[in-house]
Amino acid sequence: MTTSTGKVICDITISADGYSAGLDQTEERPFGDDGGDGSGAGLHAWMFDTPDENRAEIDRLNTAGAFIMGRNMFGPVRGAWDRRWNGWWGGDPPFHAPVFVLTHHAREPQPMDGGTTYHFVTDGIVSALDMARTAAGGGDVTVLGGATTINQYLAAGLIHELRLHIAPLTLGAGTRLFEGVPPLKLEQLTARAASRVTHVTYRVST
């Protein structure tokens, strides 16, 4: 695992059976068959229905110096950039820092309001992490997801800390955290139960 002043953190909400999204994701149903309308409302009820109960976890979501996400998390556009999609989060995304989007199709950086700039990385997860570390200036880098992207970083031994928000529901199928990841040694750092979620933080050992 590479070393730096800041940590490389994964922060993701999953169902009790380990899925971050269901099958058949579309622009209208970005979380696919999630047991509801496809918006992820059940998975993320802890954030939106009971925010006061989970204020500490919500407040630290966007405190990293830089972020990494997969193209599927960034939006529904597949293949070549045939339209100017700028993420699900509107003109002032919540990150307020550089965000490095993994993709196979090159695109110029996209500055947004509030200090967020999307950078599109075509040469893999290590390159994206190197750029994110530089941009973070010694601060933490958070790999936001989805699960497929996080699995690549876990399999490569590049994640220091795993922050899971486990929702009390099952999806049965979909995009699953730890799929294809070799066995990991995890040290539990914290665990806290709330009405709509259990928050667990692990240190990942090599």
PAMAR-805970 format. One record per atom (N, C-alpha, C): atom name; z, x, y. Coordinates in nm, 2 decimals, padded with zeros to 4 digits. Example, Ala and Ser with C-alpha at 12.3 -4.5 7.8 and 13.67 -1.06 7.14 Angstrom:
@name N&w 00.78&u 01.32&v -00.57
@name CA&w 00.78&u 01.23&v -00.45
@name C&w 00.78&u 01.32&v -00.33
@name N&w 00.71&u 01.28&v -00.22
@name CA&w 00.71&u 01.37&v -00.11
@name C&w 00.79&u 01.29&v 00.00
***
This chain:
@name N&w 00.00&u 00.08&v -00.12
@name CA&w 00.00&u 00.00&v 00.00
@name C&w 00.00&u 00.09&v 00.12
@name N&w -00.09&u 00.06&v 00.22
@name CA&w -00.09&u 00.14&v 00.34
@name C&w 00.04&u 00.11&v 00.42
@name N&w 00.07&u 00.21&v 00.50
@name CA&w 00.19&u 00.21&v 00.58
@name C&w 00.16&u 00.20&v 00.73
@name N&w 00.24&u 00.14&v 00.81
@name CA&w 00.22&u 00.13&v 00.95
@name C&w 00.35&u 00.09&v 01.01
@name N&w 00.37&u 00.09&v 01.14
@name CA&w 00.49&u 00.04&v 01.20
@name C&w 00.51&u -00.10&v 01.17
@name N&w 00.41&u -00.18&v 01.19
@name CA&w 00.42&u -00.33&v 01.16
@name C&w 00.40&u -00.36&v 01.02
@name N&w 00.44&u -00.48&v 00.98
@name CA&w 00.42&u -00.53&v 00.84
@name C&w 00.29&u -00.61&v 00.84
@name N&w 00.24&u -00.62&v 00.71
@name CA&w 00.13&u -00.71&v 00.69
@name C&w 00.19&u -00.83&v 00.61
@name N&w 00.18&u -00.95&v 00.68
@name CA&w 00.26&u -01.06&v 00.63
@name C&w 00.16&u -01.17&v 00.59
@name N&w 00.19&u -01.24&v 00.48
@name CA&w 00.11&u -01.36&v 00.45
@name C&w 00.20&u -01.48&v 00.49
@name N&w 00.15&u -01.58&v 00.55
@name CA&w 00.22&u -01.70&v 00.59
@name C&w 00.14&u -01.82&v 00.55
@name N&w 00.18&u -01.90&v 00.45
@name CA&w 00.10&u -02.01&v 00.40
@name C&w 00.18&u -02.12&v 00.35
@name N&w 00.13&u -02.25&v 00.36
@name CA&w 00.19&u -02.36&v 00.30
@name C&w 00.12&u -02.39&v 00.17
@name N&w 00.20&u -02.42&v 00.07
@name CA&w 00.14&u -02.45&v -00.06
@name C&w 00.21&u -02.58&v -00.12
@name N&w 00.14&u -02.64&v -00.21
@name CA&w 00.21&u -02.75&v -00.29
@name C&w 00.30&u -02.69&v -00.39
@name N&w 00.38&u -02.77&v -00.45
@name CA&w 00.48&u -02.73&v -00.55
@name C&w 00.41&u -02.66&v -00.67
@name N&w 00.28&u -02.70&v -00.70
@name CA&w 00.21&u -02.63&v -00.80
@name C&w 00.11&u -02.53&v -00.75
@name N&w 00.13&u -02.48&v -00.63
@name CA&w 00.07&u -02.36&v -00.58
@name C&w -00.06&u -02.37&v -00.51
@name N&w -00.10&u -02.49&v -00.47
@name CA&w -00.23&u -02.51&v -00.41
@name C&w -00.22&u -02.52&v -00.26
@name N&w -00.31&u -02.45&v -00.18
@name CA&w -00.31&u -02.46&v -00.04
@name C&w -00.41&u -02.57&v 00.01
@name N&w -00.50&u -02.61&v -00.08
@name CA&w -00.59&u -02.72&v -00.05
@name C&w -00.64&u -02.78&v -00.18
@name N&w -00.69&u -02.90&v -00.17
@name CA&w -00.75&u -02.96&v -00.29
@name C&w -00.90&u -02.94&v -00.31
@name N&w -00.95&u -03.00&v -00.41
@name CA&w -01.10&u -02.98&v -00.44
@name C&w -01.18&u -03.06&v -00.33
@name N&w -01.31&u -03.03&v -00.33
@name CA&w -01.41&u -03.10&v -00.25
@name C&w -01.37&u -03.11&v -00.10
@name N&w -01.35&u -02.99&v -00.04
@name CA&w -01.33&u -02.98&v 00.10
@name C&w -01.46&u -03.00&v 00.18
@name N&w -01.45&u -03.07&v 00.29
@name CA&w -01.56&u -03.10&v 00.37
@name C&w -01.51&u -03.09&v 00.52
@name N&w -01.61&u -03.10&v 00.61
@name CA&w -01.57&u -03.10&v 00.75
@name C&w -01.48&u -03.22&v 00.78
@name N&w -01.51&u -03.33&v 00.72
@name CA&w -01.43&u -03.45&v 00.75
@name C&w -01.30&u -03.45&v 00.67
@name N&w -01.29&u -03.38&v 00.56
@name CA&w -01.17&u -03.37&v 00.48
@name C&w -01.15&u -03.22&v 00.45
@name N&w -01.10&u -03.14&v 00.55
@name CA&w -01.09&u -03.00&v 00.54
@name C&w -00.99&u -02.95&v 00.43
@name N&w -00.90&u -03.04&v 00.39
@name CA&w -00.81&u -03.00&v 00.28
@name C&w -00.85&u -03.07&v 00.15
@name N&w -00.97&u -03.13&v 00.15
@name CA&w -01.02&u -03.19&v 00.03
@name C&w -00.93&u -03.30&v -00.03
@name N&w -00.92&u -03.30&v -00.16
@name CA&w -00.85&u -03.41&v -00.23
@name C&w -00.70&u -03.37&v -00.23
@name N&w -00.64&u -03.40&v -00.12
@name CA&w -00.50&u -03.36&v -00.10
@name C&w -00.40&u -03.47&v -00.12
@name N&w -00.44&u -03.58&v -00.18
@name CA&w -00.35&u -03.69&v -00.20
@name C&w -00.34&u -03.78&v -00.08
@name N&w -00.42&u -03.75&v 00.03
@name CA&w -00.42&u -03.84&v 00.14
@name C&w -00.56&u -03.84&v 00.20
@name N&w -00.57&u -03.83&v 00.33
@name CA&w -00.70&u -03.85&v 00.40
@name C&w -00.78&u -03.71&v 00.41
@name N&w -00.72&u -03.61&v 00.35
@name CA&w -00.79&u -03.48&v 00.35
@name C&w -00.76&u -03.39&v 00.47
@name N&w -00.67&u -03.44&v 00.55
@name CA&w -00.63&u -03.36&v 00.67
@name C&w -00.52&u -03.26&v 00.65
@name N&w -00.46&u -03.26&v 00.53
@name CA&w -00.35&u -03.18&v 00.50
@name C&w -00.22&u -03.23&v 00.55
@name N&w -00.21&u -03.36&v 00.58
@name CA&w -00.09&u -03.41&v 00.64
@name C&w 00.03&u -03.40&v 00.55
@name N&w 00.01&u -03.42&v 00.42
@name CA&w 00.12&u -03.41&v 00.33
@name C&w 00.17&u -03.27&v 00.32
@name N&w 00.08&u -03.18&v 00.30
@name CA&w 00.12&u -03.04&v 00.29
@name C&w 00.20&u -02.99&v 00.41
@name N&w 00.15&u -03.03&v 00.53
@name CA&w 00.20&u -02.98&v 00.66
@name C&w 00.29&u -03.08&v 00.73
@name N&w 00.35&u -03.18&v 00.66
@name CA&w 00.44&u -03.27&v 00.72
@name C&w 00.56&u -03.20&v 00.78
@name N&w 00.60&u -03.09&v 00.72
@name CA&w 00.72&u -03.02&v 00.77
@name C&w 00.70&u -02.97&v 00.91
@name N&w 00.57&u -02.94&v 00.95
@name CA&w 00.54&u -02.89&v 01.08
@name C&w 00.53&u -03.00&v 01.18
@name N&w 00.47&u -03.11&v 01.14
@name CA&w 00.43&u -03.22&v 01.23
@name C&w 00.52&u -03.34&v 01.23
@name N&w 00.58&u -03.37&v 01.12
@name CA&w 00.67&u -03.48&v 01.11
@name C&w 00.82&u -03.45&v 01.14
@name N&w 00.86&u -03.32&v 01.10
@name CA&w 01.00&u -03.28&v 01.12
@name C&w 01.00&u -03.14&v 01.19
@name N&w 00.94&u -03.13&v 01.30
@name CA&w 00.93&u -03.00&v 01.37
@name C&w 01.07&u -02.94&v 01.41
@name N&w 01.16&u -03.03&v 01.45
@name CA&w 01.29&u -02.98&v 01.50
@name C&w 01.37&u -02.91&v 01.38
@name N&w 01.35&u -02.97&v 01.26
@name CA&w 01.42&u -02.92&v 01.15
@name C&w 01.37&u -02.78&v 01.10
@name N&w 01.25&u -02.75&v 01.15
@name CA&w 01.18&u -02.63&v 01.10
@name C&w 01.14&u -02.54&v 01.22
@name N&w 01.22&u -02.55&v 01.33
@name CA&w 01.18&u -02.48&v 01.45
@name C&w 01.16&u -02.33&v 01.43
@name N&w 01.26&u -02.27&v 01.36
@name CA&w 01.25&u -02.12&v 01.35
@name C&w 01.13&u -02.08&v 01.27
@name N&w 01.09&u -02.15&v 01.17
@name CA&w 00.97&u -02.11&v 01.09
@name C&w 00.84&u -02.14&v 01.17
@name N&w 00.84&u -02.25&v 01.25
@name CA&w 00.72&u -02.28&v 01.33
@name C&w 00.71&u -02.17&v 01.44
@name N&w 00.82&u -02.14&v 01.50
@name CA&w 00.81&u -02.05&v 01.62
@name C&w 00.77&u -01.91&v 01.57
@name N&w 00.79&u -01.87&v 01.45
@name CA&w 00.75&u -01.73&v 01.41
@name C&w 00.61&u -01.73&v 01.35
@name N&w 00.54&u -01.85&v 01.34
@name CA&w 00.41&u -01.85&v 01.28
@name C&w 00.31&u -01.77&v 01.35
@name N&w 00.31&u -01.77&v 01.48
@name CA&w 00.21&u -01.71&v 01.57
@name C&w 00.27&u -01.59&v 01.65
@name N&w 00.36&u -01.51&v 01.59
@name CA&w 00.42&u -01.40&v 01.66
@name C&w 00.36&u -01.27&v 01.63
@name N&w 00.26&u -01.26&v 01.54
@name CA&w 00.21&u -01.13&v 01.50
@name C&w 00.12&u -01.08&v 01.62
@name N&w 00.09&u -00.95&v 01.61
@name CA&w 00.01&u -00.88&v 01.71
@name C&w -00.14&u -00.91&v 01.68
@name N&w -00.17&u -00.95&v 01.56
@name CA&w -00.31&u -00.98&v 01.52
@name C&w -00.31&u -01.06&v 01.40
@name N&w -00.42&u -01.13&v 01.37
@name CA&w -00.43&u -01.23&v 01.26
@name C&w -00.56&u -01.20&v 01.18
@name N&w -00.56&u -01.24&v 01.05
@name CA&w -00.67&u -01.24&v 00.97
@name C&w -00.69&u -01.37&v 00.90
@name N&w -00.81&u -01.42&v 00.89
@name CA&w -00.83&u -01.54&v 00.81
@name C&w -00.97&u -01.54&v 00.75
@name N&w -00.98&u -01.62&v 00.65
@name CA&w -01.11&u -01.63&v 00.58
@name C&w -01.20&u -01.72&v 00.66
@name N&w -01.33&u -01.72&v 00.63
@name CA&w -01.43&u -01.80&v 00.70
@name C&w -01.40&u -01.95&v 00.66
@name N&w -01.36&u -01.98&v 00.54
@name CA&w -01.34&u -02.12&v 00.51
@name C&w -01.22&u -02.18&v 00.59
@name N&w -01.12&u -02.09&v 00.62
@name CA&w -01.01&u -02.14&v 00.71
@name C&w -01.06&u -02.16&v 00.85
@name N&w -01.15&u -02.07&v 00.89
@name CA&w -01.20&u -02.08&v 01.03
@name C&w -01.28&u -02.21&v 01.05
@name N&w -01.35&u -02.26&v 00.95
@name CA&w -01.43&u -02.38&v 00.97
@name C&w -01.52&u -02.41&v 00.86
@name N&w -01.59&u -02.52&v 00.87
@name CA&w -01.67&u -02.57&v 00.76
@name C&w -01.81&u -02.52&v 00.75
@name N&w -01.85&u -02.44&v 00.85
@name CA&w -01.99&u -02.38&v 00.85
@name C&w -02.01&u -02.28&v 00.74
@name N&w -02.11&u -02.30&v 00.66
@name CA&w -02.13&u -02.20&v 00.55
@name C&w -02.27&u -02.13&v 00.57
@name N&w -02.28&u -02.02&v 00.52
@name CA&w -02.41&u -01.94&v 00.54
@name C&w -02.42&u -01.89&v 00.68
@name N&w -02.55&u -01.89&v 00.72
@name CA&w -02.58&u -01.84&v 00.86
@name C&w -02.51&u -01.93&v 00.96
@name N&w -02.48&u -01.87&v 01.08
@name CA&w -02.42&u -01.95&v 01.19
@name C&w -02.52&u -02.03&v 01.25
@name N&w -02.54&u -02.16&v 01.21
@name CA&w -02.64&u -02.24&v 01.26
@name C&w -02.59&u -02.33&v 01.37
@name N&w -02.46&u -02.32&v 01.41
@name CA&w -02.40&u -02.38&v 01.52
@name C&w -02.28&u -02.30&v 01.57
@name N&w -02.24&u -02.33&v 01.69
@name CA&w -02.14&u -02.25&v 01.76
@name C&w -02.00&u -02.30&v 01.73
@name N&w -01.96&u -02.30&v 01.60
@name CA&w -01.83&u -02.34&v 01.56
@name C&w -01.72&u -02.24&v 01.61
@name N&w -01.62&u -02.29&v 01.68
@name CA&w -01.52&u -02.20&v 01.73
@name C&w -01.38&u -02.23&v 01.68
@name N&w -01.37&u -02.27&v 01.55
@name CA&w -01.24&u -02.30&v 01.49
@name C&w -01.19&u -02.44&v 01.51
@name N&w -01.09&u -02.47&v 01.43
@name CA&w -01.03&u -02.61&v 01.43
@name C&w -00.94&u -02.63&v 01.54
@name N&w -00.90&u -02.53&v 01.62
@name CA&w -00.79&u -02.54&v 01.71
@name C&w -00.82&u -02.56&v 01.86
@name N&w -00.94&u -02.60&v 01.89
@name CA&w -00.98&u -02.63&v 02.02
@name C&w -01.00&u -02.51&v 02.11
@name N&w -01.00&u -02.53&v 02.24
@name CA&w -01.04&u -02.43&v 02.34
@name C&w -00.93&u -02.33&v 02.36
@name N&w -00.80&u -02.37&v 02.33
@name CA&w -00.69&u -02.28&v 02.35
@name C&w -00.61&u -02.27&v 02.22
@name N&w -00.66&u -02.19&v 02.12
@name CA&w -00.60&u -02.18&v 01.99
@name C&w -00.45&u -02.12&v 02.00
@name N&w -00.37&u -02.15&v 01.90
@name CA&w -00.23&u -02.12&v 01.91
@name C&w -00.20&u -01.97&v 01.89
@name N&w -00.30&u -01.89&v 01.85
@name CA&w -00.27&u -01.75&v 01.81
@name C&w -00.24&u -01.66&v 01.93
@name N&w -00.31&u -01.67&v 02.04
@name CA&w -00.29&u -01.59&v 02.16
@name C&w -00.29&u -01.44&v 02.13
@name N&w -00.38&u -01.40&v 02.04
@name CA&w -00.40&u -01.26&v 02.00
@name C&w -00.53&u -01.25&v 01.93
@name N&w -00.58&u -01.13&v 01.90
@name CA&w -00.70&u -01.12&v 01.82
@name C&w -00.69&u -01.18&v 01.68
@name N&w -00.80&u -01.25&v 01.64
@name CA&w -00.81&u -01.30&v 01.51
@name C&w -00.93&u -01.25&v 01.44
@name N&w -00.92&u -01.19&v 01.32
@name CA&w -01.03&u -01.13&v 01.25
@name C&w -01.07&u -01.22&v 01.14
@name N&w -01.20&u -01.27&v 01.15
@name CA&w -01.25&u -01.37&v 01.05
@name C&w -01.34&u -01.30&v 00.95
@name N&w -01.31&u -01.31&v 00.83
@name CA&w -01.39&u -01.25&v 00.72
@name C&w -01.52&u -01.34&v 00.70
@name N&w -01.63&u -01.28&v 00.70
@name CA&w -01.76&u -01.35&v 00.68
@name C&w -01.86&u -01.25&v 00.63
@name N&w -01.97&u -01.31&v 00.57
@name CA&w -02.09&u -01.23&v 00.53
@name C&w -02.20&u -01.24&v 00.64
@name N&w -02.17&u -01.31&v 00.75
@name CA&w -02.28&u -01.33&v 00.85
@name C&w -02.23&u -01.28&v 00.98
@name N&w -02.30&u -01.18&v 01.04
@name CA&w -02.25&u -01.12&v 01.16
@name C&w -02.26&u -01.22&v 01.28
@name N&w -02.17&u -01.20&v 01.37
@name CA&w -02.16&u -01.28&v 01.49
@name C&w -02.08&u -01.21&v 01.60
@name N&w -02.12&u -01.22&v 01.73
@name CA&w -02.05&u -01.16&v 01.84
@name C&w -01.91&u -01.21&v 01.85
@name N&w -01.82&u -01.13&v 01.90
@name CA&w -01.68&u -01.19&v 01.93
@name C&w -01.68&u -01.31&v 02.02
@name N&w -01.59&u -01.40&v 01.99
@name CA&w -01.58&u -01.52&v 02.07
@name C&w -01.45&u -01.53&v 02.14
@name N&w -01.44&u -01.50&v 02.27
@name CA&w -01.31&u -01.52&v 02.34
@name C&w -01.28&u -01.66&v 02.37
@name N&w -01.16&u -01.70&v 02.36
@name CA&w -01.11&u -01.83&v 02.38
@name C&w -01.00&u -01.83&v 02.49
@name N&w -00.96&u -01.94&v 02.54
@name CA&w -00.85&u -01.95&v 02.63
@name C&w -00.72&u -01.90&v 02.57
@name N&w -00.63&u -01.85&v 02.65
@name CA&w -00.49&u -01.82&v 02.61
@name C&w -00.48&u -01.69&v 02.54
@name N&w -00.58&u -01.60&v 02.54
@name CA&w -00.57&u -01.47&v 02.48
@name C&w -00.62&u -01.45&v 02.34
@name N&w -00.67&u -01.56&v 02.28
@name CA&w -00.73&u -01.55&v 02.15
@name C&w -00.87&u -01.51&v 02.16
@name N&w -00.91&u -01.41&v 02.08
@name CA&w -01.05&u -01.37&v 02.06
@name C&w -01.08&u -01.37&v 01.91
@name N&w -01.18&u -01.44&v 01.87
@name CA&w -01.22&u -01.43&v 01.73
@name C&w -01.32&u -01.32&v 01.71
@name N&w -01.29&u -01.23&v 01.61
@name CA&w -01.38&u -01.12&v 01.58
@name C&w -01.43&u -01.14&v 01.43
@name N&w -01.56&u -01.13&v 01.41
@name CA&w -01.62&u -01.16&v 01.28
@name C&w -01.65&u -01.03&v 01.21
@name N&w -01.59&u -01.02&v 01.09
@name CA&w -01.59&u -00.89&v 01.02
@name C&w -01.67&u -00.91&v 00.89
@name N&w -01.77&u -00.83&v 00.87
@name CA&w -01.87&u -00.85&v 00.76
@name C&w -01.85&u -00.74&v 00.66
@name N&w -01.76&u -00.64&v 00.67
@name CA&w -01.76&u -00.53&v 00.58
@name C&w -01.62&u -00.53&v 00.50
@name N&w -01.56&u -00.64&v 00.48
@name CA&w -01.45&u -00.65&v 00.38
@name C&w -01.31&u -00.65&v 00.44
@name N&w -01.22&u -00.67&v 00.34
@name CA&w -01.08&u -00.70&v 00.38
@name C&w -01.01&u -00.57&v 00.43
@name N&w -01.05&u -00.46&v 00.38
@name CA&w -00.98&u -00.33&v 00.43
@name C&w -01.03&u -00.30&v 00.58
@name N&w -01.15&u -00.32&v 00.60
@name CA&w -01.20&u -00.30&v 00.74
@name C&w -01.14&u -00.40&v 00.84
@name N&w -01.12&u -00.53&v 00.79
@name CA&w -01.06&u -00.63&v 00.88
@name C&w -00.91&u -00.59&v 00.91
@name N&w -00.84&u -00.54&v 00.80
@name CA&w -00.70&u -00.50&v 00.82
@name C&w -00.69&u -00.38&v 00.91
@name N&w -00.78&u -00.28&v 00.90
@name CA&w -00.78&u -00.16&v 00.99
@name C&w -00.80&u -00.21&v 01.13
@name N&w -00.89&u -00.30&v 01.16
@name CA&w -00.92&u -00.35&v 01.29
@name C&w -00.80&u -00.42&v 01.35
@name N&w -00.74&u -00.51&v 01.26
@name CA&w -00.62&u -00.59&v 01.30
@name C&w -00.50&u -00.50&v 01.33
@name N&w -00.48&u -00.39&v 01.25
@name CA&w -00.37&u -00.30&v 01.28
@name C&w -00.39&u -00.24&v 01.41
@name N&w -00.51&u -00.19&v 01.44
@name CA&w -00.54&u -00.13&v 01.57
@name C&w -00.51&u -00.22&v 01.68
@name N&w -00.56&u -00.35&v 01.67
@name CA&w -00.54&u -00.45&v 01.77
@name C&w -00.39&u -00.48&v 01.79
@name N&w -00.32&u -00.48&v 01.68
@name CA&w -00.18&u -00.52&v 01.69
@name C&w -00.09&u -00.41&v 01.76
@name N&w -00.14&u -00.29&v 01.77
@name CA&w -00.07&u -00.19&v 01.84
@name C&w 00.07&u -00.16&v 01.78
@name N&w 00.08&u -00.16&v 01.65
@name CA&w 00.21&u -00.13&v 01.59
@name C&w 00.29&u -00.25&v 01.56
@name N&w 00.24&u -00.37&v 01.60
@name CA&w 00.30&u -00.50&v 01.57
@name C&w 00.26&u -00.55&v 01.43
@name N&w 00.31&u -00.66&v 01.39
@name CA&w 00.28&u -00.72&v 01.26
@name C&w 00.14&u -00.77&v 01.26
@name N&w 00.08&u -00.77&v 01.14
@name CA&w -00.05&u -00.84&v 01.12
@name C&w -00.02&u -00.96&v 01.02
@name N&w -00.06&u -01.08&v 01.05
@name CA&w -00.04&u -01.19&v 00.96
@name C&w -00.18&u -01.23&v 00.90
@name N&w -00.18&u -01.24&v 00.77
@name CA&w -00.30&u -01.30&v 00.70
@name C&w -00.27&u -01.44&v 00.67
@name N&w -00.34&u -01.53&v 00.75
@name CA&w -00.31&u -01.67&v 00.75
@name C&w -00.36&u -01.75&v 00.63
@name N&w -00.47&u -01.71&v 00.58
@name CA&w -00.53&u -01.78&v 00.47
@name C&w -00.68&u -01.79&v 00.48
@name N&w -00.74&u -01.88&v 00.40
@name CA&w -00.67&u -01.96&v 00.30
@name C&w -00.62&u -01.87&v 00.18
@name N&w -00.59&u -01.95&v 00.07
@name CA&w -00.53&u -01.88&v -00.04
@name C&w -00.63&u -01.78&v -00.10
@name N&w -00.76&u -01.80&v -00.10
@name CA&w -00.86&u -01.71&v -00.16
@name C&w -00.85&u -01.58&v -00.08
@name N&w -00.84&u -01.58&v 00.05
@name CA&w -00.83&u -01.46&v 00.13
@name C&w -00.70&u -01.39&v 00.10
@name N&w -00.59&u -01.46&v 00.10
@name CA&w -00.46&u -01.40&v 00.07
@name C&w -00.46&u -01.34&v -00.07
@name N&w -00.52&u -01.40&v -00.17
@name CA&w -00.53&u -01.35&v -00.30
@name C&w -00.60&u -01.21&v -00.30
@name N&w -00.70&u -01.20&v -00.22
@name CA&w -00.77&u -01.07&v -00.22
@name C&w -00.68&u -00.96&v -00.17
@name N&w -00.60&u -00.99&v -00.06
@name CA&w -00.51&u -00.89&v -00.01
@name C&w -00.40&u -00.86&v -00.10
@name N&w -00.35&u -00.96&v -00.17
@name CA&w -00.24&u -00.94&v -00.27
@name C&w -00.29&u -00.85&v -00.38
@name N&w -00.41&u -00.88&v -00.43
@name CA&w -00.47&u -00.81&v -00.54
@name C&w -00.49&u -00.66&v -00.51
@name N&w -00.52&u -00.64&v -00.38
@name CA&w -00.54&u -00.50&v -00.33
@name C&w -00.41&u -00.43&v -00.29
@name N&w -00.30&u -00.50&v -00.30
@name CA&w -00.17&u -00.43&v -00.27
@name C&w -00.15&u -00.41&v -00.13
@name N&w -00.20&u -00.50&v -00.04
@name CA&w -00.20&u -00.48&v 00.10
@name C&w -00.10&u -00.57&v 00.18
@name N&w -00.03&u -00.65&v 00.10
@name CA&w 00.07&u -00.74&v 00.17
@name C&w 00.21&u -00.69&v 00.15
@name N&w 00.29&u -00.68&v 00.26
@name CA&w 00.43&u -00.64&v 00.25
@name C&w 00.52&u -00.76&v 00.23
@name N&w 00.49&u -00.87&v 00.30
@name CA&w 00.59&u -00.98&v 00.30
@name C&w 00.51&u -01.11&v 00.28
@name N&w 00.57&u -01.19&v 00.19
@name CA&w 00.50&u -01.32&v 00.16
@name C&w 00.60&u -01.43&v 00.20
@name N&w 00.55&u -01.51&v 00.30
@name CA&w 00.63&u -01.63&v 00.35
@name C&w 00.56&u -01.75&v 00.31
@name N&w 00.63&u -01.82&v 00.21
@name CA&w 00.57&u -01.94&v 00.16
@name C&w 00.65&u -02.06&v 00.21
@name N&w 00.58&u -02.17&v 00.24
@name CA&w 00.63&u -02.30&v 00.27
@name C&w 00.59&u -02.40&v 00.17
@name N&w 00.68&u -02.43&v 00.08
@name CA&w 00.65&u -02.51&v -00.04
@name C&w 00.67&u -02.66&v -00.02
@name N&w 00.57&u -02.74&v -00.02
@name CA&w 00.58&u -02.88&v 00.01
@name C&w 00.61&u -02.95&v -00.12
@name N&w 00.69&u -03.06&v -00.11
@name CA&w 00.73&u -03.13&v -00.23
@name C&w 00.62&u -03.23&v -00.28
@name N&w 00.51&u -03.18&v -00.32
@name CA&w 00.40&u -03.26&v -00.38
@name C&w 00.32&u -03.17&v -00.46
@name N&w 00.24&u -03.23&v -00.55
@name CA&w 00.15&u -03.15&v -00.64
@name C&w 00.00&u -03.20&v -00.61
@name N&w -00.09&u -03.11&v -00.62
@name CA&w -00.23&u -03.14&v -00.60
@name C&w -00.31&u -03.14&v -00.73
@name N&w -00.27&u -03.06&v -00.83
@name CA&w -00.33&u -03.06&v -00.96
@name C&w -00.45&u -02.97&v -00.97
@name N&w -00.52&u -02.95&v -00.86
@name CA&w -00.64&u -02.87&v -00.87
@name C&w -00.68&u -02.83&v -00.72
@name N&w -00.76&u -02.73&v -00.71
@name CA&w -00.80&u -02.69&v -00.57
@name C&w -00.80&u -02.54&v -00.56
@name N&w -00.76&u -02.49&v -00.44
@name CA&w -00.75&u -02.35&v -00.40
@name C&w -00.61&u -02.31&v -00.42
@name N&w -00.59&u -02.22&v -00.52
@name CA&w -00.45&u -02.19&v -00.56
@name C&w -00.41&u -02.05&v -00.53
@name N&w -00.29&u -02.03&v -00.47
@name CA&w -00.24&u -01.90&v -00.44
@name C&w -00.21&u -01.83&v -00.57
@name N&w -00.23&u -01.70&v -00.57
@name CA&w -00.21&u -01.61&v -00.69
@name C&w -00.32&u -01.62&v -00.79
@name N&w -00.42&u -01.70&v -00.77
@name CA&w -00.53&u -01.70&v -00.87
@name C&w -00.60&u -01.57&v -00.87
@name N&w -00.60&u -01.51&v -00.99
@name CA&w -00.67&u -01.38&v -01.01
@name C&w -00.59&u -01.26&v -00.96
@name N&w -00.47&u -01.28&v -00.92
@name CA&w -00.38&u -01.17&v -00.87
@name C&w -00.30&u -01.11&v -00.98
@name N&w -00.30&u -00.98&v -01.00
@name CA&w -00.22&u -00.92&v -01.10
@name C&w -00.07&u -00.95&v -01.08
@name N&w 00.01&u -00.93&v -01.19
@name CA&w 00.15&u -00.95&v -01.17
@name C&w 00.21&u -00.87&v -01.06
@name N&w 00.30&u -00.94&v -00.98
@name CA&w 00.36&u -00.88&v -00.86
@name C&w 00.51&u -00.87&v -00.89
@name N&w 00.58&u -00.77&v -00.83
@name CA&w 00.72&u -00.76&v -00.82
@name C&w 00.76&u -00.82&v -00.68
@name N&w 00.84&u -00.92&v -00.68
@name CA&w 00.88&u -00.99&v -00.56
@name C&w 01.03&u -00.98&v -00.54
@name N&w 01.08&u -00.94&v -00.42
@name CA&w 01.22&u -00.94&v -00.39
@name C&w 01.24&u -01.06&v -00.29
@name N&w 01.33&u -01.15&v -00.33
@name CA&w 01.35&u -01.27&v -00.24
@name C&w 01.44&u -01.22&v -00.13
@name N&w 01.39&u -01.25&v -00.01
@name CA&w 01.47&u -01.21&v 00.11
@name C&w 01.54&u -01.33&v 00.17
@name N&w 01.48&u -01.45&v 00.18
@name CA&w 01.54&u -01.57&v 00.23
@name C&w 01.49&u -01.69&v 00.16
@name N&w 01.57&u -01.79&v 00.16
@name CA&w 01.52&u -01.92&v 00.11
@name C&w 01.60&u -02.03&v 00.18
@name N&w 01.53&u -02.13&v 00.22
@name CA&w 01.59&u -02.24&v 00.30
@name C&w 01.52&u -02.37&v 00.27
@name N&w 01.60&u -02.47&v 00.23
@name CA&w 01.54&u -02.60&v 00.20
@name C&w 01.56&u -02.70&v 00.32
@name N&w 01.45&u -02.77&v 00.34
@name CA&w 01.46&u -02.88&v 00.44
@name C&w 01.40&u -03.01&v 00.38
@name N&w 01.40&u -03.12&v 00.45
@name CA&w 01.36&u -03.24&v 00.39
@name C&w 01.22&u -03.25&v 00.34
@name N&w 01.13&u -03.18&v 00.41
@name CA&w 00.98&u -03.18&v 00.37
@name C&w 00.93&u -03.05&v 00.31
@name N&w 01.02&u -02.95&v 00.29
@name CA&w 00.96&u -02.82&v 00.26
@name C&w 01.08&u -02.73&v 00.21
@name N&w 01.04&u -02.63&v 00.13
@name CA&w 01.14&u -02.52&v 00.10
@name C&w 01.07&u -02.39&v 00.15
@name N&w 01.13&u -02.32&v 00.24
@name CA&w 01.08&u -02.19&v 00.29
@name C&w 01.14&u -02.08&v 00.21
@name N&w 01.05&u -02.00&v 00.16
@name CA&w 01.09&u -01.88&v 00.08
@name C&w 01.01&u -01.76&v 00.13
@name N&w 01.09&u -01.65&v 00.15
@name CA&w 01.03&u -01.52&v 00.19
@name C&w 01.05&u -01.42&v 00.09
@name N&w 00.95&u -01.35&v 00.05
@name CA&w 00.96&u -01.24&v -00.05
@name C&w 00.91&u -01.11&v 00.01
@name N&w 00.97&u -01.00&v -00.03
@name CA&w 00.91&u -00.87&v -00.01
@name C&w 00.83&u -00.84&v -00.13
@name N&w 00.71&u -00.79&v -00.11
@name CA&w 00.62&u -00.75&v -00.22
@name C&w 00.63&u -00.61&v -00.25
@name N&w 00.67&u -00.57&v -00.37
@name CA&w 00.68&u -00.43&v -00.41
@name C&w 00.56&u -00.39&v -00.49
@name N&w 00.53&u -00.26&v -00.48
@name CA&w 00.42&u -00.20&v -00.56
@name C&w 00.47&u -00.14&v -00.69
***
